[in-house]
C-alpha cells in the first residue's frame, strides 16, 4: 500500500509518497519516501524540487510523517536563503 501526504503553507507545498524499500543486505524491508516541494503563485508553478529521504523507515506512517517534516524543513531553509537553487 502507498500512503500519500501533503502540506500547504502560503505559496509552498510539500507532497510525500511512500513505497516499499528494496530488500536490504540482511533481508530487512521497510519504506522509503519521495518528497516533492513546490512553490506556486496564482496557479503558476515557479519552482519544484524532488528528492528521496535518505532513510528507510519501519512503517509507512513513520515514512510519510518524516517526509513531510523534511520537506517543511527544506522550505524553511530555502526561505531563510540558507542555499540557492
PDB file of N, CA, C and O in Angstrom, chain B, residues numbered from 101:
ATOM      1  N   UNK B 101       0.840  -1.177   0.000  1.00  0.00           N
ATOM      2  CA  UNK B 101       0.000   0.000   0.000  1.00  0.00           C
ATOM      3  C   UNK B 101       0.888   1.244   0.000  1.00  0.00           C
ATOM      4  O   UNK B 101       1.945   1.263   0.631  1.00  0.00           O
ATOM      5  N   UNK B 102       0.456   2.265  -0.702  1.00  0.00           N
ATOM      6  CA  UNK B 102       1.172   3.528  -0.756  1.00  0.00           C
ATOM      7  C   UNK B 102       0.393   4.574   0.026  1.00  0.00           C
ATOM      8  O   UNK B 102      -0.826   4.676  -0.109  1.00  0.00           O
ATOM      9  N   UNK B 103       1.093   5.347   0.839  1.00  0.00           N
ATOM     10  CA  UNK B 103       0.467   6.443   1.569  1.00  0.00           C
ATOM     11  C   UNK B 103       0.947   7.750   0.958  1.00  0.00           C
ATOM     12  O   UNK B 103       2.137   7.930   0.703  1.00  0.00           O
ATOM     13  N   UNK B 104       0.014   8.652   0.729  1.00  0.00           N
ATOM     14  CA  UNK B 104       0.323   9.976   0.210  1.00  0.00           C
ATOM     15  C   UNK B 104       0.012  10.999   1.290  1.00  0.00           C
ATOM     16  O   UNK B 104      -0.930  10.819   2.062  1.00  0.00           O
ATOM     17  N   UNK B 105       0.779  12.052   1.351  1.00  0.00           N
ATOM     18  CA  UNK B 105       0.513  13.131   2.296  1.00  0.00           C
ATOM     19  C   UNK B 105       0.940  14.443   1.695  1.00  0.00           C
ATOM     20  O   UNK B 105       1.872  14.483   0.892  1.00  0.00           O
ATOM     21  N   UNK B 106       0.267  15.534   2.075  1.00  0.00           N
ATOM     22  CA  UNK B 106       0.710  16.843   1.615  1.00  0.00           C
ATOM     23  C   UNK B 106       0.379  17.911   2.635  1.00  0.00           C
ATOM     24  O   UNK B 106      -0.554  17.788   3.429  1.00  0.00           O
ATOM     25  N   UNK B 107       1.179  18.966   2.583  1.00  0.00           N
ATOM     26  CA  UNK B 107       1.054  20.103   3.485  1.00  0.00           C
ATOM     27  C   UNK B 107       1.209  21.355   2.639  1.00  0.00           C
ATOM     28  O   UNK B 107       2.042  21.403   1.734  1.00  0.00           O
ATOM     29  N   UNK B 108       0.398  22.375   2.937  1.00  0.00           N
ATOM     30  CA  UNK B 108       0.491  23.653   2.225  1.00  0.00           C
ATOM     31  C   UNK B 108       0.753  24.768   3.227  1.00  0.00           C
ATOM     32  O   UNK B 108       0.136  24.821   4.291  1.00  0.00           O
ATOM     33  N   UNK B 109       1.659  25.640   2.881  1.00  0.00           N
ATOM     34  CA  UNK B 109       1.988  26.803   3.708  1.00  0.00           C
ATOM     35  C   UNK B 109       2.186  27.978   2.767  1.00  0.00           C
ATOM     36  O   UNK B 109       3.197  28.055   2.069  1.00  0.00           O
ATOM     37  N   UNK B 110       1.227  28.892   2.743  1.00  0.00           N
ATOM     38  CA  UNK B 110       1.319  30.027   1.826  1.00  0.00           C
ATOM     39  C   UNK B 110       1.333  29.547   0.394  1.00  0.00           C
ATOM     40  O   UNK B 110       0.415  28.854  -0.043  1.00  0.00           O
ATOM     41  N   UNK B 111       2.371  29.913  -0.341  1.00  0.00           N
ATOM     42  CA  UNK B 111       2.510  29.509  -1.735  1.00  0.00           C
ATOM     43  C   UNK B 111       3.348  28.237  -1.886  1.00  0.00           C
ATOM     44  O   UNK B 111       3.599  27.788  -3.004  1.00  0.00           O
ATOM     45  N   UNK B 112       3.778  27.660  -0.772  1.00  0.00           N
ATOM     46  CA  UNK B 112       4.612  26.465  -0.797  1.00  0.00           C
ATOM     47  C   UNK B 112       3.789  25.232  -0.493  1.00  0.00           C
ATOM     48  O   UNK B 112       2.833  25.285   0.280  1.00  0.00           O
ATOM     49  N   UNK B 113       4.169  24.108  -1.112  1.00  0.00           N
ATOM     50  CA  UNK B 113       3.523  22.820  -0.845  1.00  0.00           C
ATOM     51  C   UNK B 113       4.575  21.733  -0.722  1.00  0.00           C
ATOM     52  O   UNK B 113       5.623  21.779  -1.365  1.00  0.00           O
ATOM     53  N   UNK B 114       4.271  20.757   0.118  1.00  0.00           N
ATOM     54  CA  UNK B 114       5.104  19.561   0.248  1.00  0.00           C
ATOM     55  C   UNK B 114       4.200  18.362   0.015  1.00  0.00           C
ATOM     56  O   UNK B 114       3.161  18.234   0.663  1.00  0.00           O
ATOM     57  N   UNK B 115       4.580  17.489  -0.896  1.00  0.00           N
ATOM     58  CA  UNK B 115       3.849  16.248  -1.144  1.00  0.00           C
ATOM     59  C   UNK B 115       4.811  15.092  -0.933  1.00  0.00           C
ATOM     60  O   UNK B 115       5.974  15.155  -1.330  1.00  0.00           O
ATOM     61  N   UNK B 116       4.313  14.035  -0.304  1.00  0.00           N
ATOM     62  CA  UNK B 116       5.143  12.871   0.007  1.00  0.00           C
ATOM     63  C   UNK B 116       4.408  11.611  -0.446  1.00  0.00           C
ATOM     64  O   UNK B 116       3.195  11.486  -0.280  1.00  0.00           O
ATOM     65  N   UNK B 117       5.162  10.692  -1.014  1.00  0.00           N
ATOM     66  CA  UNK B 117       4.618   9.388  -1.405  1.00  0.00           C
ATOM     67  C   UNK B 117       5.553   8.304  -0.895  1.00  0.00           C
ATOM     68  O   UNK B 117       6.766   8.384  -1.087  1.00  0.00           O
ATOM     69  N   UNK B 118       4.997   7.300  -0.253  1.00  0.00           N
ATOM     70  CA  UNK B 118       5.805   6.195   0.269  1.00  0.00           C
ATOM     71  C   UNK B 118       5.806   5.039  -0.723  1.00  0.00           C
ATOM     72  O   UNK B 118       4.928   4.928  -1.579  1.00  0.00           O
ATOM     73  N   UNK B 119       6.806   4.188  -0.586  1.00  0.00           N
ATOM     74  CA  UNK B 119       6.907   2.976  -1.395  1.00  0.00           C
ATOM     75  C   UNK B 119       7.703   1.946  -0.608  1.00  0.00           C
ATOM     76  O   UNK B 119       8.518   2.312   0.239  1.00  0.00           O
ATOM     77  N   UNK B 120       7.478   0.657  -0.876  1.00  0.00           N
ATOM     78  CA  UNK B 120       8.299  -0.356  -0.210  1.00  0.00           C
ATOM     79  C   UNK B 120       9.758  -0.197  -0.619  1.00  0.00           C
ATOM     80  O   UNK B 120      10.071   0.053  -1.783  1.00  0.00           O
ATOM     81  N   UNK B 121      10.632  -0.346   0.353  1.00  0.00           N
ATOM     82  CA  UNK B 121      12.073  -0.258   0.077  1.00  0.00           C
ATOM     83  C   UNK B 121      12.547  -1.573  -0.521  1.00  0.00           C
ATOM     84  O   UNK B 121      11.979  -2.628  -0.239  1.00  0.00           O
ATOM     85  N   UNK B 122      13.586  -1.516  -1.347  1.00  0.00           N
ATOM     86  CA  UNK B 122      14.159  -2.769  -1.850  1.00  0.00           C
ATOM     87  C   UNK B 122      14.707  -3.586  -0.683  1.00  0.00           C
ATOM     88  O   UNK B 122      15.080  -3.027   0.349  1.00  0.00           O
ATOM     89  N   UNK B 123      14.755  -4.868  -0.841  1.00  0.00           N
ATOM     90  CA  UNK B 123      15.240  -5.767   0.217  1.00  0.00           C
ATOM     91  C   UNK B 123      16.693  -5.443   0.532  1.00  0.00           C
ATOM     92  O   UNK B 123      17.531  -5.382  -0.368  1.00  0.00           O
ATOM     93  N   UNK B 124      16.991  -5.235   1.813  1.00  0.00           N
ATOM     94  CA  UNK B 124      18.354  -4.897   2.240  1.00  0.00           C
ATOM     95  C   UNK B 124      19.255  -6.112   2.307  1.00  0.00           C
ATOM     96  O   UNK B 124      18.819  -7.233   2.045  1.00  0.00           O
ATOM     97  N   UNK B 125      20.505  -5.890   2.656  1.00  0.00           N
ATOM     98  CA  UNK B 125      21.503  -6.961   2.716  1.00  0.00           C
ATOM     99  C   UNK B 125      21.123  -8.033   3.736  1.00  0.00           C
ATOM    100  O   UNK B 125      21.387  -9.217   3.528  1.00  0.00           O
ATOM    101  N   UNK B 126      20.509  -7.614   4.827  1.00  0.00           N
ATOM    102  CA  UNK B 126      20.125  -8.575   5.871  1.00  0.00           C
ATOM    103  C   UNK B 126      18.718  -9.108   5.641  1.00  0.00           C
ATOM    104  O   UNK B 126      18.170  -9.802   6.497  1.00  0.00           O
ATOM    105  N   UNK B 127      18.128  -8.786   4.487  1.00  0.00           N
ATOM    106  CA  UNK B 127      16.780  -9.263   4.197  1.00  0.00           C
ATOM    107  C   UNK B 127      15.697  -8.413   4.815  1.00  0.00           C
ATOM    108  O   UNK B 127      14.514  -8.736   4.704  1.00  0.00           O
ATOM    109  N   UNK B 128      16.088  -7.317   5.474  1.00  0.00           N
ATOM    110  CA  UNK B 128      15.097  -6.463   6.117  1.00  0.00           C
ATOM    111  C   UNK B 128      14.413  -5.587   5.079  1.00  0.00           C
ATOM    112  O   UNK B 128      15.022  -5.202   4.081  1.00  0.00           O
ATOM    113  N   UNK B 129      13.171  -5.280   5.314  1.00  0.00           N
ATOM    114  CA  UNK B 129      12.409  -4.422   4.417  1.00  0.00           C
ATOM    115  C   UNK B 129      11.891  -3.244   5.215  1.00  0.00           C
ATOM    116  O   UNK B 129      11.905  -3.251   6.446  1.00  0.00           O
ATOM    117  N   UNK B 130      11.446  -2.266   4.518  1.00  0.00           N
ATOM    118  CA  UNK B 130      10.891  -1.081   5.148  1.00  0.00           C
ATOM    119  C   UNK B 130      10.253  -0.226   4.077  1.00  0.00           C
ATOM    120  O   UNK B 130       9.806  -0.732   3.047  1.00  0.00           O
ATOM    121  N   UNK B 131      10.212   1.077   4.322  1.00  0.00           N
ATOM    122  CA  UNK B 131       9.565   2.003   3.399  1.00  0.00           C
ATOM    123  C   UNK B 131      10.455   3.210   3.173  1.00  0.00           C
ATOM    124  O   UNK B 131      11.146   3.675   4.079  1.00  0.00           O
ATOM    125  N   UNK B 132      10.422   3.703   1.953  1.00  0.00           N
ATOM    126  CA  UNK B 132      11.125   4.921   1.590  1.00  0.00           C
ATOM    127  C   UNK B 132      10.076   5.963   1.216  1.00  0.00           C
ATOM    128  O   UNK B 132       8.917   5.628   0.972  1.00  0.00           O
ATOM    129  N   UNK B 133      10.491   7.233   1.172  1.00  0.00           N
ATOM    130  CA  UNK B 133       9.534   8.261   0.760  1.00  0.00           C
ATOM    131  C   UNK B 133      10.181   9.229  -0.218  1.00  0.00           C
ATOM    132  O   UNK B 133      11.341   9.617  -0.077  1.00  0.00           O
ATOM    133  N   UNK B 134       9.394   9.598  -1.205  1.00  0.00           N
ATOM    134  CA  UNK B 134       9.768  10.569  -2.229  1.00  0.00           C
ATOM    135  C   UNK B 134       9.107  11.887  -1.828  1.00  0.00           C
ATOM    136  O   UNK B 134       7.911  11.916  -1.536  1.00  0.00           O
ATOM    137  N   UNK B 135       9.873  12.971  -1.811  1.00  0.00           N
ATOM    138  CA  UNK B 135       9.387  14.276  -1.366  1.00  0.00           C
ATOM    139  C   UNK B 135       9.407  15.234  -2.547  1.00  0.00           C
ATOM    140  O   UNK B 135      10.381  15.289  -3.298  1.00  0.00           O
ATOM    141  N   UNK B 136       8.326  15.987  -2.706  1.00  0.00           N
ATOM    142  CA  UNK B 136       8.244  16.994  -3.763  1.00  0.00           C
ATOM    143  C   UNK B 136       7.848  18.326  -3.131  1.00  0.00           C
ATOM    144  O   UNK B 136       6.783  18.443  -2.524  1.00  0.00           O
ATOM    145  N   UNK B 137       8.717  19.327  -3.279  1.00  0.00           N
ATOM    146  CA  UNK B 137       8.457  20.669  -2.751  1.00  0.00           C
ATOM    147  C   UNK B 137       8.166  21.574  -3.943  1.00  0.00           C
ATOM    148  O   UNK B 137       8.940  21.608  -4.900  1.00  0.00           O
ATOM    149  N   UNK B 138       7.056  22.306  -3.893  1.00  0.00           N
ATOM    150  CA  UNK B 138       6.717  23.221  -4.987  1.00  0.00           C
ATOM    151  C   UNK B 138       6.379  24.603  -4.445  1.00  0.00           C
ATOM    152  O   UNK B 138       5.910  24.757  -3.318  1.00  0.00           O
ATOM    153  N   UNK B 139       6.631  25.590  -5.274  1.00  0.00           N
ATOM    154  CA  UNK B 139       6.283  26.976  -4.965  1.00  0.00           C
ATOM    155  C   UNK B 139       5.411  27.460  -6.117  1.00  0.00           C
ATOM    156  O   UNK B 139       5.863  27.513  -7.260  1.00  0.00           O
ATOM    157  N   UNK B 140       4.164  27.814  -5.818  1.00  0.00           N
ATOM    158  CA  UNK B 140       3.225  28.273  -6.831  1.00  0.00           C
ATOM    159  C   UNK B 140       2.650  29.618  -6.437  1.00  0.00           C
ATOM    160  O   UNK B 140       2.445  29.905  -5.258  1.00  0.00           O
ATOM    161  N   UNK B 141       2.394  30.432  -7.439  1.00  0.00           N
ATOM    162  CA  UNK B 141       1.771  31.726  -7.200  1.00  0.00           C
ATOM    163  C   UNK B 141       0.759  31.964  -8.312  1.00  0.00           C
ATOM    164  O   UNK B 141       1.107  31.933  -9.492  1.00  0.00           O
ATOM    165  N   UNK B 142      -0.493  32.200  -7.934  1.00  0.00           N
ATOM    166  CA  UNK B 142      -1.584  32.456  -8.885  1.00  0.00           C
ATOM    167  C   UNK B 142      -1.682  31.343  -9.929  1.00  0.00           C
ATOM    168  O   UNK B 142      -1.906  31.613 -11.109  1.00  0.00           O
ATOM    169  N   UNK B 143      -1.514  30.091  -9.490  1.00  0.00           N
ATOM    170  CA  UNK B 143      -1.654  28.957 -10.388  1.00  0.00           C
ATOM    171  C   UNK B 143      -0.443  28.651 -11.252  1.00  0.00           C
ATOM    172  O   UNK B 143      -0.446  27.657 -11.977  1.00  0.00           O
ATOM    173  N   UNK B 144       0.595  29.483 -11.194  1.00  0.00           N
ATOM    174  CA  UNK B 144       1.814  29.236 -11.972  1.00  0.00           C
ATOM    175  C   UNK B 144       2.860  28.568 -11.090  1.00  0.00           C
ATOM    176  O   UNK B 144       3.175  29.057 -10.005  1.00  0.00           O
ATOM    177  N   UNK B 145       3.395  27.445 -11.565  1.00  0.00           N
ATOM    178  CA  UNK B 145       4.445  26.745 -10.823  1.00  0.00           C
ATOM    179  C   UNK B 145       5.763  27.468 -11.055  1.00  0.00           C
ATOM    180  O   UNK B 145       6.275  27.496 -12.174  1.00  0.00           O
ATOM    181  N   UNK B 146       6.307  28.050  -9.999  1.00  0.00           N
ATOM    182  CA  UNK B 146       7.548  28.802 -10.088  1.00  0.00           C
ATOM    183  C   UNK B 146       8.777  27.931  -9.819  1.00  0.00           C
ATOM    184  O   UNK B 146       9.870  28.208 -10.314  1.00  0.00           O
ATOM    185  N   UNK B 147       8.577  26.880  -9.030  1.00  0.00           N
ATOM    186  CA  UNK B 147       9.713  26.106  -8.560  1.00  0.00           C
ATOM    187  C   UNK B 147       9.242  24.718  -8.149  1.00  0.00           C
ATOM    188  O   UNK B 147       8.167  24.575  -7.566  1.00  0.00           O
ATOM    189  N   UNK B 148      10.037  23.693  -8.448  1.00  0.00           N
ATOM    190  CA  UNK B 148       9.755  22.339  -7.986  1.00  0.00           C
ATOM    191  C   UNK B 148      11.074  21.638  -7.701  1.00  0.00           C
ATOM    192  O   UNK B 148      12.024  21.730  -8.478  1.00  0.00           O
ATOM    193  N   UNK B 149      11.117  20.937  -6.573  1.00  0.00           N
ATOM    194  CA  UNK B 149      12.313  20.166  -6.206  1.00  0.00           C
ATOM    195  C   UNK B 149      11.855  18.817  -5.679  1.00  0.00           C
ATOM    196  O   UNK B 149      11.057  18.756  -4.744  1.00  0.00           O
ATOM    197  N   UNK B 150      12.353  17.729  -6.270  1.00  0.00           N
ATOM    198  CA  UNK B 150      12.015  16.362  -5.847  1.00  0.00           C
ATOM    199  C   UNK B 150      13.265  15.689  -5.298  1.00  0.00           C
ATOM    200  O   UNK B 150      14.359  15.825  -5.847  1.00  0.00           O
ATOM    201  N   UNK B 151      13.079  14.959  -4.202  1.00  0.00           N
ATOM    202  CA  UNK B 151      14.196  14.206  -3.646  1.00  0.00           C
ATOM    203  C   UNK B 151      13.663  13.068  -2.795  1.00  0.00           C
ATOM    204  O   UNK B 151      12.515  13.096  -2.351  1.00  0.00           O
ATOM    205  N   UNK B 152      14.497  12.071  -2.571  1.00  0.00           N
ATOM    206  CA  UNK B 152      14.134  10.930  -1.737  1.00  0.00           C
ATOM    207  C   UNK B 152      14.790  11.098  -0.376  1.00  0.00           C
ATOM    208  O   UNK B 152      15.952  11.493  -0.280  1.00  0.00           O
ATOM    209  N   UNK B 153      14.042  10.796   0.667  1.00  0.00           N
ATOM    210  CA  UNK B 153      14.598  10.854   2.017  1.00  0.00           C
ATOM    211  C   UNK B 153      15.732   9.842   2.112  1.00  0.00           C
ATOM    212  O   UNK B 153      15.664   8.776   1.501  1.00  0.00           O
ATOM    213  N   UNK B 154      16.757  10.162   2.863  1.00  0.00           N
ATOM    214  CA  UNK B 154      17.943   9.306   2.940  1.00  0.00           C
ATOM    215  C   UNK B 154      17.739   8.039   3.769  1.00  0.00           C
ATOM    216  O   UNK B 154      18.523   7.096   3.663  1.00  0.00           O
ATOM    217  N   UNK B 155      16.694   8.011   4.591  1.00  0.00           N
ATOM    218  CA  UNK B 155      16.481   6.863   5.482  1.00  0.00           C
ATOM    219  C   UNK B 155      15.453   5.897   4.927  1.00  0.00           C
ATOM    220  O   UNK B 155      14.644   6.251   4.069  1.00  0.00           O
ATOM    221  N   UNK B 156      15.498   4.669   5.429  1.00  0.00           N
ATOM    222  CA  UNK B 156      14.452   3.673   5.213  1.00  0.00           C
ATOM    223  C   UNK B 156      13.729   3.535   6.541  1.00  0.00           C
ATOM    224  O   UNK B 156      14.367   3.430   7.589  1.00  0.00           O
ATOM    225  N   UNK B 157      12.395   3.534   6.506  1.00  0.00           N
ATOM    226  CA  UNK B 157      11.581   3.549   7.719  1.00  0.00           C
ATOM    227  C   UNK B 157      10.889   2.207   7.932  1.00  0.00           C
ATOM    228  O   UNK B 157      10.597   1.486   6.978  1.00  0.00           O
ATOM    229  N   UNK B 158      10.635   1.889   9.180  1.00  0.00           N
ATOM    230  CA  UNK B 158       9.991   0.630   9.539  1.00  0.00           C
ATOM    231  C   UNK B 158       8.528   0.616   9.096  1.00  0.00           C
ATOM    232  O   UNK B 158       8.031  -0.406   8.625  1.00  0.00           O
ATOM    233  N   UNK B 159       7.837   1.754   9.247  1.00  0.00           N
ATOM    234  CA  UNK B 159       6.419   1.811   8.883  1.00  0.00           C
ATOM    235  C   UNK B 159       6.158   2.916   7.865  1.00  0.00           C
ATOM    236  O   UNK B 159       6.916   3.883   7.777  1.00  0.00           O
ATOM    237  N   UNK B 160       5.080   2.764   7.096  1.00  0.00           N
ATOM    238  CA  UNK B 160       4.702   3.801   6.133  1.00  0.00           C
ATOM    239  C   UNK B 160       4.319   5.083   6.845  1.00  0.00           C
ATOM    240  O   UNK B 160       4.623   6.175   6.366  1.00  0.00           O
ATOM    241  N   UNK B 161       3.654   4.961   7.985  1.00  0.00           N
ATOM    242  CA  UNK B 161       3.251   6.140   8.762  1.00  0.00           C
ATOM    243  C   UNK B 161       4.473   6.967   9.133  1.00  0.00           C
ATOM    244  O   UNK B 161       4.479   8.187   8.972  1.00  0.00           O
ATOM    245  N   UNK B 162       5.510   6.296   9.631  1.00  0.00           N
ATOM    246  CA  UNK B 162       6.743   6.972  10.013  1.00  0.00           C
ATOM    247  C   UNK B 162       7.398   7.622   8.788  1.00  0.00           C
ATOM    248  O   UNK B 162       7.926   8.730   8.882  1.00  0.00           O
ATOM    249  N   UNK B 163       7.364   6.937   7.645  1.00  0.00           N
ATOM    250  CA  UNK B 163       7.973   7.464   6.418  1.00  0.00           C
ATOM    251  C   UNK B 163       7.267   8.727   5.943  1.00  0.00           C
ATOM    252  O   UNK B 163       7.929   9.701   5.586  1.00  0.00           O
ATOM    253  N   UNK B 164       5.933   8.731   5.931  1.00  0.00           N
ATOM    254  CA  UNK B 164       5.209   9.903   5.428  1.00  0.00           C
ATOM    255  C   UNK B 164       5.349  11.085   6.381  1.00  0.00           C
ATOM    256  O   UNK B 164       5.506  12.219   5.926  1.00  0.00           O
ATOM    257  N   UNK B 165       5.298  10.850   7.685  1.00  0.00           N
ATOM    258  CA  UNK B 165       5.446  11.946   8.645  1.00  0.00           C
ATOM    259  C   UNK B 165       6.839  12.562   8.578  1.00  0.00           C
ATOM    260  O   UNK B 165       6.981  13.785   8.601  1.00  0.00           O
ATOM    261  N   UNK B 166       7.854  11.729   8.497  1.00  0.00           N
ATOM    262  CA  UNK B 166       9.224  12.252   8.422  1.00  0.00           C
ATOM    263  C   UNK B 166       9.463  12.947   7.083  1.00  0.00           C
ATOM    264  O   UNK B 166      10.188  13.940   7.025  1.00  0.00           O
ATOM    265  N   UNK B 167       8.863  12.438   6.011  1.00  0.00           N
ATOM    266  CA  UNK B 167       8.988  13.086   4.715  1.00  0.00           C
ATOM    267  C   UNK B 167       8.371  14.475   4.709  1.00  0.00           C
ATOM    268  O   UNK B 167       8.958  15.416   4.174  1.00  0.00           O
ATOM    269  N   UNK B 168       7.190  14.609   5.301  1.00  0.00           N
ATOM    270  CA  UNK B 168       6.555  15.924   5.400  1.00  0.00           C
ATOM    271  C   UNK B 168       7.392  16.871   6.243  1.00  0.00           C
ATOM    272  O   UNK B 168       7.553  18.042   5.899  1.00  0.00           O
ATOM    273  N   UNK B 169       7.924  16.363   7.347  1.00  0.00           N
ATOM    274  CA  UNK B 169       8.788  17.179   8.216  1.00  0.00           C
ATOM    275  C   UNK B 169      10.038  17.633   7.457  1.00  0.00           C
ATOM    276  O   UNK B 169      10.440  18.793   7.553  1.00  0.00           O
ATOM    277  N   UNK B 170      10.644  16.724   6.709  1.00  0.00           N
ATOM    278  CA  UNK B 170      11.851  17.051   5.949  1.00  0.00           C
ATOM    279  C   UNK B 170      11.554  18.099   4.875  1.00  0.00           C
ATOM    280  O   UNK B 170      12.347  19.015   4.662  1.00  0.00           O
ATOM    281  N   UNK B 171      10.418  17.962   4.205  1.00  0.00           N
ATOM    282  CA  UNK B 171      10.030  18.937   3.189  1.00  0.00           C
ATOM    283  C   UNK B 171       9.798  20.316   3.773  1.00  0.00           C
ATOM    284  O   UNK B 171      10.211  21.315   3.184  1.00  0.00           O
ATOM    285  N   UNK B 172       9.138  20.386   4.929  1.00  0.00           N
ATOM    286  CA  UNK B 172       8.892  21.677   5.585  1.00  0.00           C
ATOM    287  C   UNK B 172      10.210  22.301   6.060  1.00  0.00           C
ATOM    288  O   UNK B 172      10.379  23.518   5.986  1.00  0.00           O
ATOM    289  N   UNK B 173      11.129  21.485   6.541  1.00  0.00           N
ATOM    290  CA  UNK B 173      12.443  21.989   6.942  1.00  0.00           C
ATOM    291  C   UNK B 173      13.184  22.542   5.728  1.00  0.00           C
ATOM    292  O   UNK B 173      13.843  23.579   5.812  1.00  0.00           O
ATOM    293  N   UNK B 174      13.072  21.843   4.603  1.00  0.00           N
ATOM    294  CA  UNK B 174      13.714  22.300   3.367  1.00  0.00           C
ATOM    295  C   UNK B 174      13.174  23.676   2.976  1.00  0.00           C
ATOM    296  O   UNK B 174      13.942  24.558   2.594  1.00  0.00           O
ATOM    297  N   UNK B 175      11.851  23.862   3.070  1.00  0.00           N
ATOM    298  CA  UNK B 175      11.231  25.156   2.742  1.00  0.00           C
ATOM    299  C   UNK B 175      11.748  26.244   3.674  1.00  0.00           C
ATOM    300  O   UNK B 175      12.094  27.335   3.221  1.00  0.00           O
ATOM    301  N   UNK B 176      11.803  25.953   4.981  1.00  0.00           N
ATOM    302  CA  UNK B 176      12.300  26.942   5.942  1.00  0.00           C
ATOM    303  C   UNK B 176      13.721  27.381   5.602  1.00  0.00           C
ATOM    304  O   UNK B 176      14.036  28.570   5.655  1.00  0.00           O
ATOM    305  N   UNK B 177      14.574  26.429   5.254  1.00  0.00           N
ATOM    306  CA  UNK B 177      15.952  26.760   4.894  1.00  0.00           C
ATOM    307  C   UNK B 177      16.008  27.563   3.599  1.00  0.00           C
ATOM    308  O   UNK B 177      16.790  28.508   3.489  1.00  0.00           O
ATOM    309  N   UNK B 178      15.191  27.197   2.625  1.00  0.00           N
ATOM    310  CA  UNK B 178      15.153  27.919   1.352  1.00  0.00           C
ATOM    311  C   UNK B 178      14.687  29.359   1.564  1.00  0.00           C
ATOM    312  O   UNK B 178      15.264  30.287   0.999  1.00  0.00           O
ATOM    313  N   UNK B 179      13.647  29.546   2.375  1.00  0.00           N
ATOM    314  CA  UNK B 179      13.113  30.896   2.626  1.00  0.00           C
ATOM    315  C   UNK B 179      14.088  31.742   3.436  1.00  0.00           C
ATOM    316  O   UNK B 179      14.069  32.969   3.341  1.00  0.00           O
ATOM    317  N   UNK B 180      14.937  31.099   4.229  1.00  0.00           N
ATOM    318  CA  UNK B 180      15.949  31.815   5.010  1.00  0.00           C
ATOM    319  C   UNK B 180      17.216  32.078   4.187  1.00  0.00           C
ATOM    320  O   UNK B 180      18.211  32.578   4.711  1.00  0.00           O
ATOM    321  N   UNK B 181      17.168  31.735   2.890  1.00  0.00           N
ATOM    322  CA  UNK B 181      18.316  31.895   1.983  1.00  0.00           C
ATOM    323  C   UNK B 181      19.553  31.139   2.458  1.00  0.00           C
ATOM    324  O   UNK B 181      20.680  31.597   2.268  1.00  0.00           O
ATOM    325  N   UNK B 182      19.332  29.969   3.081  1.00  0.00           N
ATOM    326  CA  UNK B 182      20.444  29.151   3.531  1.00  0.00           C
ATOM    327  C   UNK B 182      21.186  28.526   2.348  1.00  0.00           C
ATOM    328  O   UNK B 182      22.351  28.147   2.473  1.00  0.00           O
ATOM    329  N   UNK B 183      20.507  28.419   1.193  1.00  0.00           N
ATOM    330  CA  UNK B 183      21.117  27.899  -0.032  1.00  0.00           C
ATOM    331  C   UNK B 183      20.351  28.461  -1.226  1.00  0.00           C
ATOM    332  O   UNK B 183      19.247  28.985  -1.074  1.00  0.00           O
ATOM    333  N   UNK B 184      20.939  28.350  -2.406  1.00  0.00           N
ATOM    334  CA  UNK B 184      20.306  28.816  -3.639  1.00  0.00           C
ATOM    335  C   UNK B 184      20.125  27.660  -4.603  1.00  0.00           C
ATOM    336  O   UNK B 184      21.002  26.807  -4.746  1.00  0.00           O
ATOM    337  N   UNK B 185      18.983  27.643  -5.258  1.00  0.00           N
ATOM    338  CA  UNK B 185      18.725  26.638  -6.304  1.00  0.00           C
ATOM    339  C   UNK B 185      18.019  27.317  -7.434  1.00  0.00           C
ATOM    340  O   UNK B 185      17.695  26.677  -8.434  1.00  0.00           O
TER     341      UNK B 185
END
